[in-house]
Structure formats: C-alpha cells, structure tokens
Amino acid sequence: MVGAEYEQAGIIKHGAQMINAVANSKVPHLSVVIGASYGAGNYGMSGRAFDPRFMFSWVGARSAVMGPAQLAGVISIVARQAAQAKDQPYDEEGDAQMRALVEQQIEEQSLAYFTSGMGYDDGVIDPRDTRTILGICLSAIHTAPVAGARGYGVFRL
C-alpha cells in the first residue's frame, strides 16, 4: 500500500511492528506466497530475507523488490532528473519504451516459476496441495526442538 492516505494512517509504523515481530520470532517460519509479494510487504510476511524454514509459492504468485510499474516509474524519475541536471531535453518517446521494457522484464521475472528457479523459494505448489505440503513441513520441523523468543524488544505504538 503506497500513498499519502496509507502513510497518514500509519502503514509504515504498523509494517515496522510486523517486521519487528518476524525478526525477533525464534519459532520456525513457514511462508506461502499466494498473490503478489513486493517490497517491504515481502519482509513483513517472512519472505526469503528472513530465512523461513520453508517457503513456497502458488502457481499464480509474483515476487519482486518492487512492482513493475513502480520500478519503471522510479527509473524514469531518475533518468528525467539526470537529464534536467545536465540541461538536456528528456526523450519522452525513449522513456515510454524504457518503461514498457522494464515492466515486461519485471512481469516475467516475478512469476513463480522464475523466482523458484532462482532459488528464492522451495518450490511452486498447486494450491490444492498446500495443506498436505505444510503438514509434511511441520512434521520435518517437529524432529528438532523449537524454542520461542525470550522477548520481543520494544513496540512503540
């Protein structure tokens, strides 16, 4: 969620609290990406950076650092500012082509099979098999002792 409305509602504070809880949790994490998982939301939901014990993606899931349109927009802003700093005219047609190429590339590289092939998760699963696969994962986790966290730090509300 981006935008002034969400920022004023405290989305950053709430997201930070969620990331704090995930980072300080000592129990094994199981993650299943079922839709789009971009940016800080990926961290907050125990994405690969938090090293969950098992992580899977559903067939239609997408994962990336940023959404395709957002990344293309950031690159466009940086290029526009660079041209402005050099007092050069900005190529709007080239910008539109660049945006389209970046969006297409990120769309392709955020697909579940691509990200799984890159080792970002433990596999792509059929949604109908989720319960069975998570049951097997819980069984594997149960073979080692699990110790919870002794404290969670300070939550500022």
Backbone as a ProteinNet text record, in pm:
[ID]
protein_1_A
[PRIMARY]
MVGAEYEQAGIIKHGAQMINAVANSKVPHLSVVIGASYGAGNYGMSGRAFDPRFMFSWVGARSAVMGPAQLAGVISIVARQAAQAKDQPYDEEGDAQMRALVEQQIEEQSLAYFTSGMGYDDGVIDPRDTRTILGICLSAIHTAPVAGARGYGVFRL
[TERTIARY]
84.5	0	89.4	73.8	151.4	57.7	108.4	30.9	12.5	-23.8	-38	-143.7	-252.9	-360.9	-311.3	-234.6	-183.6	-74	8.6	114.6	55.3	-48.4	-111.6	-183.1	-229	-296.7	-197.8	-69	32.8	80.6	72.2	112.1	258.9	343.7	486.1	507.8	440.8	454.1	404.9	289.8	233.6	320.7	372.8	462.5	590.5	643.2	764.6	739.6	622.2	589	583.4	528.6	519.7	658.9	743.2	880.1	955.6	935.7	998.5	956.1	828.9	779.4	839.5	845.9	901.9	1051.3	1122.9	1267.7	1304.7	1222.8	1253.9	1192	1111.8	1049.7	1153.1	1156.3	1253.9	1192.9	1063.1	999.3	1020.7	1014.3	1030.4	917.4	952.4	853.1	824.7	698.4	654.8	587	630.7	571.7	518.9	401.1	342.9	299.6	361.5	324.9	207.6	93.4	-27	-69.8	-21.1	-56.9	67.7	58.6	173.6	245.9	377	458.2	572.1	554	650.9	705.9	831.6	893.7	885.4	856.1	853.8	747.7	639.9	537.4	592.6	686.5	750.5	828.4	898.1	971.3	875.1	771.8	676	605.8	595	529	629.7	748	854.8	900	941	994	1132.3	1192.8	1320.7	1430	1427.9	1530.7	1529.7	1416.6	1407.7	1431.5	1471.7	1511.3	1406.6	1285	1186.7	1233.6	1191	1234.8	1189.2	1067.1	1016.2	942.2	956.5	886.5	844.5	717.6	663.8	585.3	561.3	477.7	368	250	144.3	174.3	111.3	137.3	122.3	22	-2	65.7	152.3	215.8	321.5	347.4	451.2	531.3	663.3	750.5	857.5	880.5	986.8	1012.6	1122.1	1157.3	1055.5	1009.2	906.8	812.7	693.8	601.8	655.2	617.8	669.6	648.5	529	500.4	577.9	591.7	664.5	812.2	873	1014.5	1039	953.5	967.3	953.4	863	844.4	966.8	1027.4	1147.9	1262	1282	1388.3	1363.1	1239.2	1202.8	1232.1	1197.8	1222.5	1371.7	1451.7	1596.9	1654.9	1611.6	1660.8	1618.6	1495.6	1444.5	1524.9	1553.4	1631.1	1775.3	1832.1	1968.6	1974.9	1875.8	1871.8	1853.4	1767.9	1742.2	1869.2	1944.2	2067.4	2171.5	2167.4	2262.8	2206.7	2088.9	2020.4	2000.4	1964	1938.3	1789.4	1738	1595.5	1574.4	1456.8	1428	1351.5	1394.3	1334.1	1210.6	1093.7	968.5	936.4	964.9	938.8	1030.4	1157.7	1251.7	1211.5	1158.8	1112.9	997.3	904.6	790.2	835.7	933.5	987	1059.3	1138	1210.8	1113.7	1010.1	909.9	845.4	809.9	745.9	840.4	967.5	1064.7	1087.8	1101.7	1123.7	1001.8	883	761.7	749.9	780.4	773.4	875.9	997.9	1102.9	1065.4	1016.8	980.7	859.3	763.7	648.3	695.8	788.9	838.7	920.7	1002.6	1093.7	1030.6	906.4	839.2	745.4	734.6	648	702.2	612.9	650.2	755.7	741.6	838	976	980.8	1109.9	1176.1	1102.1	1162.4	1201.3	1122.9	1157.2	1282.4	1293.7	1412.3	1538.8	1521.2	1634.9	1667.2	1588.8	1614.1	1556.5	1460.4	1400.6	1297.8	1256.9	1166.5	1199.9	1122.9	1149.4	1065.6	992.4	916.7	782.4	729.2	596	499.6	392.1	297.1	158.4	84.5	-55.8	-132.5	-216.9	-291.2	-366.4	-413.3	-486.5	-398.7	-266.8	-174	-114.3	-155.7	-95.3	-102.8	-219.3	-236.7	-143.9	-136.7	-51.6	95.2	137.9	279.2	316.1	231.2	261.5	261.3	176.2	176.8	309	360.9	491.4	600.8	592.9	691.5	686.8	566.5	552.6	608.4	588.7	643.2	795.5	854.2	1000.2	1052.6	983.3	1024.8	1016.8	917.7	893.9	1007.3	1096.9	1205.9	1316.7	1312.1	1412.8	1342.1	1410.3	1346.2	1316.3	1206.6	1167.3	1164	1240	1241.8	1188.5	1095.6	1039.8	1134.8	1099.7	1181.4	1165.2	1270.2	1264.3	1202.9	1204.3	1146.4	1133.1	1058.2	1034.2	1086.5	1166.6	1212.3	1104.8	1109.7	1015.7	924.8	795.4	698.9	651.1	670.6	624.9	492	388.9	256.2	218.5
-116.6	0	123.3	208.7	330.9	449.7	565.6	687.5	758.4	885.3	970.4	917.1	864.8	814.1	702	609.4	497.4	543.5	636.7	688.3	760.4	838.7	910.2	814.3	702.5	604	519.9	538	469.5	337.4	320	193.4	162.6	263.9	240.6	191	253.5	212.6	68.7	37.3	-96.7	-200.4	-164	-254.7	-279.1	-174.2	-188.9	-280.6	-271.6	-359.6	-505.6	-526.4	-661.9	-717.7	-635.9	-679.1	-706.5	-623.1	-645.5	-780.5	-811.3	-938.7	-1056.3	-1046.7	-1155.5	-1170.6	-1058.5	-1062.4	-1119.7	-1095.1	-1140.1	-1274.7	-1328.4	-1457.7	-1568.1	-1661.3	-1770.8	-1903.3	-1906.6	-2030	-2046.6	-2168.5	-2188.8	-2120.4	-2056.7	-1988.1	-2069.4	-2076.4	-2136	-2025.6	-2003.2	-1897.5	-1955.7	-1908.1	-1945.3	-1816.2	-1785.7	-1667.3	-1707.7	-1641.7	-1681.6	-1578.2	-1455.7	-1349.7	-1272	-1141.4	-1056.3	-1025.3	-1035.6	-1010	-917.5	-788.6	-689.2	-611.1	-573.7	-479.9	-517	-415.6	-432.5	-532.8	-545.1	-642.7	-784.1	-809	-939.5	-967.9	-867.7	-885.6	-908.6	-827	-836.4	-970.7	-1037.8	-1168.1	-1282.6	-1257.7	-1357.3	-1409.6	-1316.8	-1352.4	-1414.6	-1443.4	-1514	-1443.3	-1312.9	-1240.6	-1275.7	-1321.3	-1359.7	-1509.7	-1576.1	-1716.1	-1806.6	-1809.1	-1902.1	-2046.1	-2133.8	-2274.2	-2335.9	-2306.5	-2349	-2232.3	-2219.1	-2112.8	-2167.3	-2152	-2199.4	-2087.6	-2105.9	-2012	-2089.6	-2030.6	-2086.9	-2055.4	-2127.3	-2114.5	-1970.1	-1897.1	-1761.8	-1652.1	-1687.1	-1586.7	-1505.6	-1386.3	-1298.9	-1240.6	-1233	-1175	-1089.8	-972.5	-884.4	-775.7	-706.2	-596.8	-484.2	-459	-356.8	-409.4	-354.1	-385.3	-330.5	-390.6	-348	-199.7	-148.7	-7.7	85.1	46	129.9	137.2	23.8	23.9	104.5	88.2	165.5	314.6	350.7	490.2	547.9	471.9	518.7	539.8	445.3	459	580.7	603.6	718.9	849.5	856.3	977.1	1005.9	902.5	920.3	967.5	907	946.8	1090	1124.4	1259.5	1362.9	1333.4	1425.7	1436.6	1327	1331.2	1420.4	1409.1	1493.6	1639.6	1665.5	1801.8	1861.5	1782.3	1831.7	1869.4	1804.3	1832.5	1934.2	1989	2082.2	2022.9	1896.5	1828.6	1800.5	1799.4	1765.2	1617.3	1586.8	1448.2	1381.5	1263.6	1187.2	1113.3	1172.5	1113.4	981.3	973.5	850.3	737.5	769.9	671.5	629.3	725.3	695.3	595.5	616.1	525.4	384.4	376.8	246.3	178.7	258	204	151.7	228.8	186.9	55	44.1	-78.4	-197.8	-178.5	-287.9	-330.3	-232.8	-264.1	-336.1	-286.7	-350.9	-494	-515.4	-650.3	-741.9	-692.1	-772.6	-810.9	-714.5	-743.1	-835	-816.6	-908	-1051.5	-1071.1	-1205.3	-1260.7	-1176.4	-1222.6	-1228.8	-1189	-1200.6	-1320.7	-1394.2	-1511.5	-1622.4	-1702.3	-1805.6	-1901.8	-1945.7	-2042.3	-1979.4	-1852.1	-1784.2	-1767.1	-1713.8	-1689.9	-1821.5	-1924.8	-2054.2	-2110.2	-2091.3	-2135.1	-2063.7	-1942.7	-1866	-1903.7	-1993.3	-2039.1	-1949.5	-1864.1	-1773.3	-1842	-1962.5	-2039	-2186.5	-2269.9	-2413.4	-2487	-2414.3	-2476.9	-2412.2	-2437.7	-2390.4	-2505.3	-2475.3	-2580.6	-2547.9	-2651.7	-2638.5	-2598.5	-2496.4	-2454	-2568.5	-2665.9	-2778.4	-2867.5	-2858.1	-2941.3	-2868.9	-2746.8	-2665	-2731.9	-2779.3	-2841.1	-2961.9	-3045.7	-3164.5	-3127	-3033.7	-2992.5	-2926.4	-2839.4	-2776.1	-2879	-2980.6	-3088.5	-3163.7	-3190.9	-3257.7	-3168	-3038.1	-2942.8	-2938.3	-2934	-2932.5	-3060.5	-3171.7	-3298.5	-3294.3	-3238.8	-3227.3	-3133.6	-3023.5	-2926.8	-2988.3	-3073.5	-3134.1	-3227.6	-3264.8	-3354.8	-3285.3	-3152.7	-3076.1	-2992.2	-2962	-2879.6	-2738.4	-2682.2	-2546.1	-2463.5	-2354.4	-2265.1	-2128.8	-2076.6	-1945.1	-1833.9	-1712.3	-1595.6	-1562.4	-1507.8	-1467.7	-1328.3	-1249.2	-1115.3	-1062.7	-957.1	-903.3	-762.4	-713	-576.5	-480	-359.7	-255.4	-223	-233.7	-193.8	-52.9	37.9	174.6	190.6	224.9	237.9	379.2
0	0	0	-97.4	-104.8	-118	-82.8	-96.2	35.8	25.6	143.8	240.3	187	272.8	364.7	307.8	387.1	483.4	437	523.5	644.3	622.7	733	827.9	776.4	860.4	941	916.6	995.3	937.8	805	744	770.6	774.2	798.2	941.4	1036.5	1176.8	1194.6	1137.6	1152.8	1081.8	966.1	894.5	972.4	1034.4	1115.5	1234.4	1294.3	1406.2	1360.3	1241.1	1189.3	1159.1	1098.4	1068.4	1197.9	1300.7	1431.2	1488.1	1480	1532.8	1457.1	1324.2	1243.8	1271.7	1280.3	1300.8	1437.4	1537.9	1673.3	1708.3	1622.1	1646.7	1627	1718	1711.1	1667.3	1645	1600.1	1450	1398.9	1254.2	1177.5	1069.4	987.4	862	826.6	700.7	621.1	498.6	416.4	286.6	248.4	119.9	51.9	-60.5	-137.9	-226.1	-204.1	-278.1	-381.1	-368.8	-463.4	-499.8	-492.2	-519.8	-389.5	-391.6	-273.3	-314.2	-288.6	-331.3	-212.6	-219.9	-127	19.4	101.5	246.4	290.3	214.2	247	243.9	154.1	146.2	274.3	326	451.1	566.6	574.4	683.7	690.9	578.1	576.1	576.5	631.1	644.3	508.7	423.2	292.5	304	191.6	186.2	267.5	275.5	350.7	499.2	552.7	692.9	711.8	606.1	611.1	675.5	619.2	675	655.8	743.7	734.7	602.7	562.7	432.5	368.8	238.5	166	29.6	-0.5	-127.1	-194.7	-323.2	-399.2	-469.3	-471.5	-553	-699	-787.8	-930.8	-980.1	-936.7	-985.3	-905.9	-811.9	-725.6	-801.4	-748.2	-804	-688.9	-706.2	-604.2	-671.1	-614	-663.7	-560.5	-579.3	-488.9	-499.6	-620.3	-645.8	-752.7	-756.2	-863.5	-995.5	-1107.3	-1237.2	-1267	-1245.9	-1275.2	-1182.6	-1055.6	-960	-995.4	-1031.1	-1066.7	-1193.1	-1293	-1416.4	-1387.5	-1296.7	-1259.2	-1190.3	-1101.1	-1030.7	-1129.6	-1220.1	-1320.1	-1407.1	-1443.8	-1524.6	-1451.2	-1323.4	-1243.6	-1235.6	-1211.5	-1201.3	-1334.5	-1444.8	-1576.4	-1610.4	-1575.6	-1601.1	-1522.4	-1395.8	-1312.5	-1360.8	-1410.4	-1464	-1586.5	-1675.1	-1794.7	-1756.2	-1658.3	-1612.2	-1550.8	-1475.3	-1412.6	-1516.3	-1633.8	-1741.6	-1841	-1810.4	-1900.3	-2039.2	-2043	-2169.5	-2181.3	-2302.8	-2319.8	-2288.6	-2235.9	-2199.9	-2312.6	-2349.5	-2458.6	-2406.7	-2425.8	-2377.3	-2447.5	-2577.7	-2651.7	-2601.9	-2580	-2525.5	-2385.3	-2307.3	-2172.1	-2175.7	-2266.9	-2278.1	-2317.3	-2408.4	-2448	-2331.8	-2258.2	-2143.9	-2039.5	-2011.5	-1912.8	-1954.3	-2079.9	-2129.3	-2116.6	-2151.3	-2140.6	-1995.9	-1906.5	-1765.1	-1708.6	-1737.7	-1687.7	-1738.5	-1866.3	-1923.1	-1856.1	-1836.1	-1774.2	-1630.4	-1553.5	-1415.2	-1408.7	-1498.5	-1503.9	-1523.4	-1616.5	-1644.9	-1529	-1468.2	-1364.2	-1225.4	-1213.5	-1083.9	-1079.2	-1188.1	-1193	-1102.5	-1047.7	-950.8	-1004.9	-1128.1	-1180.8	-1198.5	-1235.4	-1250	-1113.8	-1016.6	-884.7	-817.1	-836.8	-779.7	-846	-975.8	-1048.7	-1003.3	-950.8	-899.7	-754.4	-697	-560.6	-452.7	-489.2	-391.2	-301.6	-337.7	-252.9	-267.2	-199.1	-201	-304.9	-384.8	-491.4	-515.6	-632.4	-670.9	-644.8	-573	-537	-589.9	-615.3	-653.6	-527	-534.3	-414.8	-345.9	-422.8	-365.4	-277.8	-294.6	-218.1	-97.7	-72	33.4	169.7	207.7	340.2	356	254.8	261.4	273.6	191.5	192.2	323.8	375.8	504.6	617.4	608.1	707.1	706.5	588.3	577.2	635.1	606.8	660.1	812.5	868.4	1014.5	1076.1	1008.7	1055.7	1056	951.3	943.9	1051.9	1074.7	1176.7	1315.7	1336.5	1468.3	1510.9	1421.2	1455.4	1534.5	1543.6	1618.7	1724.5	1834.6	1938	1887.6	1935.1	1898.7	2025.6	2027.4	2143.5	2099.9	2174.2	2142.7	2183.5	2148	2182.9	2330.7	2390.4	2530.7	2546	2442.5	2445.1	2304.2	2288.4	2155.4	2137.6	2227.7	2214	2255.5	2202	2240.3	2121.4	2141.4	2039.5	2072.6	1982.1	2002.1	1928.7	2002.9	1941.8	1917.1
[MASK]
+++++++++++++++++++++++++++++++++++++++++++++++++++++++++++++++++++++++++++++++++++++++++++++++++++++++++++++++++++++++++++++++++++++++++++++++++++++++++++++

